[in-house]
C-alpha cells in the first residue's frame, strides 16, 4: 500500500509474500479494515498496516472471506 497525504507525507507499505488463492473482496477488506481501525482512534499508519495485513489474509481463501479481528491482531 502507498499513502500520500495532503501535507506531502508519504510512505510505502510492502505486501507480505503469501500464497494467493483468490483476490475477490481484497480491496473491500482493506478499505473496511482501514475505516474500522481509524474509527477506533488508531493512528493512520497503524490502521494502514492492519488493513494491509487483512488484505493479505483475505487472498489466502477462496471467495469473499471475512477476516476476523483476531486474525488481524495476532502477531
PLY file of the C-alpha trace (Angstrom):
ply
format ascii 1.0
element vertex 75
property float x
property float y
property float z
element edge 74
property int vertex1
property int vertex2
end_header
0.00 0.00 0.00
1.09 3.55 -0.67
-0.07 6.59 1.28
0.27 10.19 0.09
-1.15 12.85 2.40
-2.08 16.44 1.60
0.86 17.62 3.72
3.25 15.82 1.40
3.83 12.96 3.82
4.18 9.64 2.03
5.01 6.08 2.95
5.00 2.71 1.24
3.97 -0.48 2.97
5.02 -3.57 1.00
2.80 -6.63 0.95
3.90 -9.75 2.76
4.61 -12.67 0.46
1.80 -15.19 0.65
0.04 -17.85 -1.38
-2.71 -16.09 -3.34
-5.82 -18.20 -3.85
-8.43 -15.58 -4.79
-8.41 -11.77 -4.74
-12.20 -11.43 -4.54
-13.05 -8.78 -1.93
-9.43 -7.99 -1.12
-9.77 -4.25 -1.75
-13.06 -4.08 0.12
-11.44 -5.89 3.06
-8.54 -3.44 3.09
-10.79 -0.38 2.98
-13.22 -1.70 5.61
-10.32 -2.57 7.93
-8.75 0.85 7.49
-12.02 2.61 8.31
-12.70 0.29 11.27
-9.38 0.97 12.98
-9.47 4.71 12.26
-12.96 4.80 13.82
-11.45 3.19 16.92
-8.96 6.05 17.04
-5.91 4.10 15.92
-3.16 6.14 14.20
-3.33 6.28 10.41
-0.09 4.37 9.79
-1.13 1.58 12.16
-4.57 1.40 10.55
-2.99 1.11 7.10
-0.61 -1.60 8.34
-3.57 -3.59 9.74
-5.57 -3.07 6.54
-2.63 -4.41 4.53
-2.44 -7.43 6.81
-6.19 -8.09 6.50
-5.98 -7.94 2.71
-3.11 -10.43 2.80
-5.18 -12.81 4.89
-8.23 -12.49 2.64
-6.36 -13.50 -0.54
-5.40 -16.82 1.04
-9.03 -18.00 0.90
-11.44 -18.82 -1.90
-14.18 -16.26 -2.48
-15.00 -13.24 -0.37
-13.53 -14.17 3.01
-14.50 -12.50 6.28
-11.24 -11.74 8.11
-11.72 -11.72 11.87
-10.31 -9.12 14.22
-8.38 -11.89 15.99
-6.70 -12.85 12.71
-5.74 -9.25 12.03
-4.41 -8.51 15.50
-2.49 -11.74 16.05
1.28 -11.38 15.67
0 1
1 2
2 3
3 4
4 5
5 6
6 7
7 8
8 9
9 10
10 11
11 12
12 13
13 14
14 15
15 16
16 17
17 18
18 19
19 20
20 21
21 22
22 23
23 24
24 25
25 26
26 27
27 28
28 29
29 30
30 31
31 32
32 33
33 34
34 35
35 36
36 37
37 38
38 39
39 40
40 41
41 42
42 43
43 44
44 45
45 46
46 47
47 48
48 49
49 50
50 51
51 52
52 53
53 54
54 55
55 56
56 57
57 58
58 59
59 60
60 61
61 62
62 63
63 64
64 65
65 66
66 67
67 68
68 69
69 70
70 71
71 72
72 73
73 74
